[in-house]
Structures are given as C-alpha cells and as structure tokens.
Amino acid sequence: MQKIIDLHCDTIGRIQAGVDIDTAQANGHIDIPRLQKGNVGCQIFACFVSSMVPEKAAFNEVVKLLSLVEESCNKYGDYFQKAEEAEQVQKILENGKIAILPAVENGYALSNELKNLETFRRYGTRYMTLTHMKNLNWAASSGESACDFAGLTEFGVKVIHAMNEMGMIIDISHVHESTFWAALKLTRRPLIASHSNASALCAAARNLTDDQIKGIADNGGMIGINFYPGFLDSSYLEGNFERCSELFVAFDTIEEKYWQHPEKRLTAYHELGKEFRSRMADIQIGYEVIIDHISHIIRLVGDDFVGFGSDFDGLPALPEGMGGCDIFPSIISLLEEKGYSENTIKKISQDNFLRVLAEND
C-alpha cells in the first residue's frame, strides 16, 4: 500500500497543550500508533495562530510552535524525522519513518513584517496559508462577507513574491476568491489549497469553484481534500448554519481568552466539540464522500492535482466511521473499488505533493 502524505493537521496545538502522541489517545485524531496504522509516511504540522491573538504577539506564538515541531521530531525520533525538501521526504518514505514538515497557518502570524517570513523559512516552513477566517489588512478571507479591498494589497503582493523567492509554497485555503485570483496571477511557482474541497459538491465559502480548480491545475498546483463533513456535504453545511452558528463564534472567544494557556484552550475546545457533535448527531455523513470530491477534481482536470489535506485535530467533527488518521487504508480501498489505478492512487497519496514541493525547493 502506498504511503500517505497528509498536507494539513493541527496536532502541534495538542502537543503544545501537553498531549503525548507516543501513545493512543482517546481524544483527538492523530497519534503515533494511528499514524503507523494509517500508513502515513509524511505529515505536515500546521502552526496556527488565531487572528484573535494580539497582533504584536502573533509572530512569537507561531515561532513557539515551529520550535515545538523541531522538539517533537527529536522527542519522537524513533518514529519522526523532520524534512524540508522533496528528496528528503522521498527517502524518509522509503526508510519507514514519518517525515514531518512544518507549515504556518494564517498570514496574520507575520505581524505585518515581511522579514518574519525569513524566520519561518529558517525553521523549515514549507507553506504558509495566507489567511484564516478573518480578513487581514493585506489579504481577504473567505470567512468574511466583505473587505475594504479586493485580492491583495501592495504588502500582500510583496508576500507572494517573497514566498516564491524563498521556496515557501503559497497556500490559498481560506482565502477570498479575489485573493485567490490575485495570488494565482502573481505566483511563479505552483501553489496549493492544502485543505479545501469542491464547491460544486458543497458550496461552503472556503471550497473551490470549478474555475478555481482549473486555475490551480493550470498553475501546476494541487488541492488537499479536507475531511470536515461541513465542507464535504451540503446538508451538513446547512445544519452547521441552522444549529451551530454561535458555537463558531465561541471558537474565537476561546482563542481570545486562552491564547496564552494551551491546556485550557484544548479543554475548552473539547467541551465545545462535544456540544457541536451533539447538535449535529442526526446528520450522518459517511467518509466515502471524500472520494466524491476527489473524483470531481479528477473528472475536471485529471489526476495530477489532488491529494489529502485532512485538517485532523482542527475539526469539531468527522464523517461517520472515521476516528482519525488510521482511516487512510479504508479510503485507499474505496479508491480501488472505484476503479482507480495503482498509478493514480500513488499520485493522490504522495506523488502530486512531492512534485509541487520539488518545484518549490
């Protein structure tokens, strides 16, 4: 079975809160035993900072997480090996360890200082997600209905150019469509949507239209399929709006209140997640819907531009029958049942991202 590359998880936040992923965990989606069972050969740890954190503190908060990625690779050195370049990842996939790459989620982490990108890159950061759920003063987010500008400001243009120069992949998950097209026009290297899905199947604001998917393919980039039911299925998305809108506001409140207290933040997230799952319990979405999104992209642009971007440990709920990262062999089996060739499955599992990574090395 092919080793899996997963483009996005939020597990480093759980590690920061004191979770020991060396042993199987009752909560959360990723730990080492399940990574092994899931045949995961490369996991990208997204170092996320909320826009609710004071702006001046955002950069230092992300640096703490990037440092923790390095510490975790040392602590779990029997299983993990930090990597940066595609060739290194390939060798780790072959030698049986799990390659770990750091990423930064939310350009808010720059604290409006372009030089901070250089620091992120020195820590081995291989992609930065330009925005999260709120507009920045240089990039518009899909999470807000209006912005004072369209696309990217002059500073945003400089960010794109600098990322290209230093080999940091531009990640357009979460961005507003105007920012997407601005970044796509400017970039000289393939970009990614690390954890996004097809809007044609589920019209979530942060999913991608067919034109956007075609644009990514023309750019030579790729899309990592997100496992959140609300980005996979329209009925679940509608249930989110009808039943849980204030809970999403509560997520921001938790970030604002506990940004200096990761243990308390994680506890609050667990409680909020329980409430969310309780409200959504009667809407069951099977994980086979993941295959529908993969198939849609392949029908549209071919099999060179799609992979996995689970968003594990960043989701309040998962599809029915999915507990965490040990699900990947079952997903591969579904692809096989759909008639996808071994070559196509290898592209989805690892080759497509390795190509994009190499072209940004």
C-alpha positions in Angstrom: 0.0 0.0 0.0 1.2 3.5 -0.8 2.5 5.7 1.9 0.2 8.7 2.6 1.2 12.3 2.6 -1.3 14.4 4.6 -1.0 18.1 3.8 -2.6 19.6 6.9 -3.2 18.8 10.6 -3.4 20.9 13.8 -1.8 18.3 16.0 1.0 20.6 17.1 -1.5 22.6 19.2 -2.4 19.4 21.1 1.3 18.7 21.7 1.7 22.2 23.0 -1.1 21.5 25.4 0.8 18.6 26.8 -0.7 15.6 24.9 1.8 12.8 24.4 1.2 11.4 21.0 3.5 8.5 21.6 0.5 6.5 22.9 -3.0 6.1 21.6 -5.3 8.9 22.6 -9.0 8.7 23.4 -9.4 12.3 22.2 -8.0 13.8 19.0 -7.4 12.4 15.6 -3.6 11.8 15.4 -1.1 9.9 17.5 1.9 7.8 16.5 0.1 4.4 16.8 -2.6 5.6 14.5 -0.2 7.3 12.1 1.5 3.9 11.7 -1.8 2.0 11.3 -2.9 4.6 8.7 0.3 4.1 6.7 1.0 7.8 6.9 4.5 8.5 5.6 4.5 12.3 5.8 2.5 14.6 8.0 2.5 18.3 7.7 2.1 20.1 11.0 0.3 23.4 10.6 1.4 26.0 13.1 -1.8 28.0 13.5 -2.3 31.4 15.1 -5.7 32.9 15.5 -6.5 36.4 14.4 -7.9 36.8 17.9 -4.4 36.8 19.4 -2.9 40.3 19.8 -1.2 41.3 16.6 2.1 42.0 18.1 2.2 38.6 19.8 1.2 36.5 16.7 4.7 36.1 15.3 6.2 34.9 18.6 3.3 32.4 19.1 4.0 30.8 15.8 7.7 30.7 16.4 6.9 28.8 19.6 5.0 26.2 17.6 7.7 25.9 14.9 10.2 25.3 17.7 7.9 22.7 19.1 7.8 20.9 15.8 11.6 20.5 16.0 11.5 19.4 19.6 8.8 16.8 18.8 10.8 15.4 16.0 13.7 14.9 18.4 11.4 13.6 21.2 9.8 11.1 18.9 12.9 10.4 16.9 12.3 6.7 16.7 9.3 7.5 14.5 9.6 11.1 13.2 12.2 12.7 11.0 12.0 16.4 10.1 12.3 17.1 6.4 12.2 20.1 4.1 12.9 19.1 0.5 11.1 16.6 -1.7 14.1 14.3 -2.0 14.4 14.1 1.8 10.7 13.3 2.1 11.1 10.5 -0.5 14.0 8.9 1.4 12.1 9.0 4.6 9.1 7.4 2.9 11.4 4.6 1.9 13.1 4.1 5.2 10.0 3.6 7.3 9.9 6.7 9.4 7.3 9.5 9.2 8.5 12.7 7.5 7.4 15.8 9.4 7.2 19.2 7.6 6.2 22.4 9.4 3.8 25.0 7.9 2.3 28.2 9.1 -1.5 28.7 9.0 -2.7 32.3 8.8 -0.5 35.1 7.4 -1.6 37.1 10.5 1.5 35.4 12.0 3.7 37.8 10.1 2.6 40.7 12.3 2.8 42.8 9.1 6.6 42.4 9.0 7.9 40.8 5.7 11.2 39.9 7.4 9.3 37.4 9.6 8.9 35.2 6.6 12.6 34.6 6.6 12.4 33.4 10.2 9.6 31.0 9.3 11.7 29.7 6.4 14.7 29.1 8.7 12.6 26.8 10.8 11.9 24.8 7.7 8.4 26.1 7.0 7.3 24.8 3.5 4.0 26.6 3.1 2.0 29.4 4.6 -1.8 29.6 4.4 -2.3 33.3 3.5 -5.4 33.9 5.7 -7.7 32.1 8.1 -11.3 33.0 8.9 -10.8 36.8 9.1 -9.6 39.4 6.7 -6.0 40.6 7.1 -5.1 44.2 6.3 -3.3 42.8 3.2 -5.4 39.7 2.1 -9.1 39.0 2.1 -10.6 35.9 3.7 -13.4 33.7 2.6 -14.6 33.8 6.2 -15.9 37.3 5.9 -18.6 38.6 3.5 -16.9 42.0 2.9 -13.5 43.5 2.8 -12.2 47.1 2.3 -10.2 45.9 -0.7 -10.2 43.1 -3.2 -7.4 40.5 -3.5 -4.1 41.6 -2.1 -2.7 45.0 -1.1 0.8 46.1 -2.0 2.1 44.4 1.1 0.3 41.2 0.0 2.0 41.3 -3.4 5.4 41.5 -1.6 4.4 38.5 0.5 3.7 36.4 -2.7 7.0 37.4 -4.3 9.0 36.8 -1.2 7.5 33.3 -0.7 8.3 32.5 -4.3 11.9 33.6 -3.8 12.5 31.6 -0.6 10.7 28.4 -1.8 7.7 28.7 0.5 4.6 27.3 -1.1 1.6 29.7 -1.2 -1.5 28.1 0.3 -4.8 29.6 -0.7 -7.1 27.6 1.5 -9.3 30.0 3.5 -8.7 33.0 1.1 -11.4 35.0 -0.6 -11.9 34.3 -4.3 -10.4 37.8 -5.2 -7.3 36.9 -3.2 -7.1 33.5 -4.9 -7.0 35.0 -8.3 -4.6 37.7 -7.3 -2.2 35.2 -5.8 -2.6 32.8 -8.8 -1.7 35.6 -11.2 1.4 36.7 -9.3 3.0 33.4 -8.3 5.8 32.0 -10.4 5.6 28.6 -8.7 2.9 26.0 -8.1 0.6 26.8 -5.2 -1.7 24.6 -3.1 -5.1 24.6 -1.4 -3.8 22.5 1.5 -7.3 21.7 2.9 -10.2 22.6 0.7 -12.9 20.8 -1.3 -15.1 21.3 -4.4 -17.7 23.9 -4.2 -19.8 22.1 -6.9 -20.5 19.4 -4.3 -20.7 21.5 -1.2 -21.0 25.3 -1.5 -19.0 26.2 1.6 -17.4 29.7 1.2 -13.9 28.3 1.5 -14.4 25.5 -1.0 -13.2 25.9 -4.6 -15.2 26.6 -7.7 -14.6 24.6 -10.8 -12.8 27.6 -12.3 -10.6 27.9 -9.3 -9.8 24.1 -9.6 -8.9 24.6 -13.2 -6.7 27.6 -12.3 -4.8 25.5 -9.8 -4.3 22.8 -12.4 -3.1 25.3 -15.0 -0.6 26.6 -12.4 0.6 23.0 -11.7 -0.5 23.1 -8.1 -2.8 20.8 -6.1 -5.7 20.5 -3.7 -5.7 18.6 -0.4 -9.1 17.2 0.4 -10.5 18.4 3.7 -12.3 15.7 5.8 -14.7 18.1 7.6 -18.3 17.0 6.9 -19.4 20.6 6.6 -17.0 21.0 3.6 -17.9 17.7 2.1 -21.7 17.7 2.2 -24.3 20.4 1.7 -26.9 19.0 4.2 -24.2 19.0 6.9 -23.2 22.5 6.0 -26.8 23.7 6.2 -27.1 22.1 9.6 -24.0 24.0 10.8 -25.7 27.3 9.9 -29.0 26.4 11.4 -27.8 24.8 14.7 -24.2 25.8 15.5 -23.6 29.4 14.3 -23.0 30.7 17.8 -20.6 27.8 18.5 -18.3 29.1 15.8 -18.3 32.4 17.5 -17.4 30.6 20.7 -14.3 29.2 19.0 -13.0 32.7 18.5 -13.8 33.5 22.1 -11.7 30.6 23.3 -8.8 31.7 21.2 -9.0 35.3 22.5 -9.4 34.2 26.2 -6.8 31.3 26.3 -4.2 32.2 23.7 -1.5 32.1 26.4 -2.9 28.9 28.0 -2.8 26.0 25.6 -4.0 23.4 28.1 -7.1 25.5 29.0 -7.7 26.2 25.3 -7.7 22.5 24.4 -10.0 21.6 27.3 -12.5 24.3 26.1 -12.2 23.0 22.6 -13.0 19.5 23.7 -16.2 20.7 25.5 -17.3 22.8 22.6 -16.7 19.9 20.2 -18.9 17.7 22.3 -21.7 20.2 22.1 -21.2 20.6 18.4 -21.3 16.8 17.8 -24.4 16.5 19.9 -26.3 19.1 17.9 -25.3 17.5 14.6 -25.7 13.9 15.7 -28.7 13.1 13.5 -26.9 14.2 10.3 -24.6 11.4 9.4 -22.1 11.8 6.5 -20.0 8.8 5.5 -16.4 9.2 4.7 -17.0 7.9 1.1 -18.0 11.5 0.3 -14.2 12.2 0.3 -14.0 10.1 -2.8 -16.7 12.1 -4.5 -14.6 15.3 -4.1 -11.5 13.5 -5.4 -13.5 12.1 -8.4 -14.9 15.5 -9.2 -11.5 17.1 -9.4 -10.1 14.2 -11.5 -13.0 14.4 -13.9 -12.4 18.2 -14.2 -8.6 18.4 -14.5 -7.1 14.9 -14.3 -5.3 13.0 -11.5 -2.2 15.2 -11.1 -3.7 17.9 -8.9 -5.4 16.3 -5.9 -4.3 14.7 -2.6 -5.2 14.6 1.1 -5.4 17.6 3.5 -7.4 16.1 6.4 -7.4 19.0 8.8 -7.2 16.4 11.6 -7.2 17.8 15.1 -8.6 21.0 13.7 -12.2 19.8 13.2 -15.1 19.6 15.7 -16.5 16.5 13.9 -15.5 13.8 11.4 -17.5 11.8 9.0 -19.3 8.7 10.3 -17.0 5.7 10.7 -13.8 7.9 10.9 -11.9 8.2 14.2 -8.7 9.6 12.9 -5.6 9.1 10.7 -5.9 5.3 10.8 -8.7 5.7 8.3 -6.4 6.1 5.3 -6.2 2.4 4.3 -10.0 2.4 4.1 -10.0 5.5 1.9 -7.5 3.8 -0.4 -9.7 0.7 -0.6 -12.6 2.9 -1.7 -10.4 4.4 -4.4 -9.6 0.9 -5.5 -13.2 -0.1 -5.5 -14.0 2.9 -7.7 -11.5 1.5 -10.3 -8.7 4.0 -9.8 -5.4 2.6 -11.0 -2.4 2.0 -8.7 -0.6 4.8 -10.5 -3.4 7.3 -9.9 -3.7 6.3 -6.2 0.1 6.8 -5.8 -0.3 10.3 -7.3 -3.1 11.1 -4.9 -1.3 9.6 -1.9 2.1 11.2 -2.4 3.4 12.0 -5.9 1.3 15.1 -6.6 2.6 16.8 -3.4 6.1 15.7 -3.9 6.1 17.2 -7.4 4.7 20.6 -6.1 7.2 20.5 -3.2 10.1 19.8 -5.5 9.1 22.7 -7.8 9.2 25.0 -4.8 12.5 23.7 -3.4 
